[in-house]
């Protein structure tokens, strides 16, 4: 029986909490939750909510609400979805089809890896910690900084040890304390601007907040980091499948709650800076820290940001290297880590703005698929049996329409297939994929019902091959 089959009916809050039986269990889940938050909280988690506060003005409430939907709620649900497969992302994505699932997984690890997320954390930490001290030699400073940053990432990635416990026990509390101090000081010393919203929040602030939540990439990272969480809990005694699932849910909830609190605080800091001339949220947050703490305080805060981004990079490099080693088994893990380091260093030197502009279409492409995969995984927990066509039809239609949206996200191609998007509900605000994909998912569920997949009769059990799960390996 698959884990989804064993988890049918395992949804009540009391059943989940019953699996936390000792103080040691609670400590394990708390530390894992703090560590998951730290791995999530690296780059976009700083710059995007802050920039929403800067640009949204009087429309801050609907804008940040939309952001929380895709930046907090969706990642929390994705962690639950990832927990339905003990093999992590590959076990979940293969339900969408062997080749489609592999292609999607490959794109996930490229976008959360060397092409975007890993170089992004380096450039964001540079923007907040080092750039203000080298205004005339920014290019050279970024080059030196990125080399030092990724040398440290390589050192941790090649010898990870108990990095997850160290992150959750020491770094995350320190980071949260520093952010809390910054937010509280901003609330008491800086006044909110409350001006008119500027683009893109002057029109449709809620859906634009939703789209901004895409760029944190946390929902995608949930499937990547889900394997790390599962392996950590299993190594700490959460070996029974229902107990492992419940523990993973609690870890996800802890991380999501912390993300929501921090996002709301950073958005309010941005609202008190309120200068739309800032190019990105890193500049705005750095300016706020400088106004509140002065030069010394800004330096200390910059060091904390470096550490936060460093842990995210270590987690991403480790997960990505393990995935690509599974594809290229003849390449050793140390060699694969160094390949990641060299490529990420090169991309980091493009600068933050260039990275955001180049990879934005990629995010627009993969997020609709991620949302559909998450939704169907959650439905599969509640529905007896095992869904099949619901995974495929929903994700395939979402991917087809997301290709068009990704083209429209490329500068100069905003009017691509304009006539089609005008006819789709929510098409002009980047959500045209949603209704067709959910209709396709419903059709898939109908097919699964007619084929007996949702009842698991003896005849259906013979026709349906269950998904087998193997042990999670972090490649250490």
PyMOL commands that set and color helices and strands:
alter all, ss='L'
color gray80, all
select helices_A, chain A and resi 3-7+13-17+23-40+44-82+89-96+98-111+117-129+131-133+138-158+163-189+205-214+218-235+241-273+281-327+333-348+352-382+389-408+418-423+427-429+433-450+458-463
alter helices_A, ss='H'
color red, helices_A
deselect
rebuild
show_as cartoon
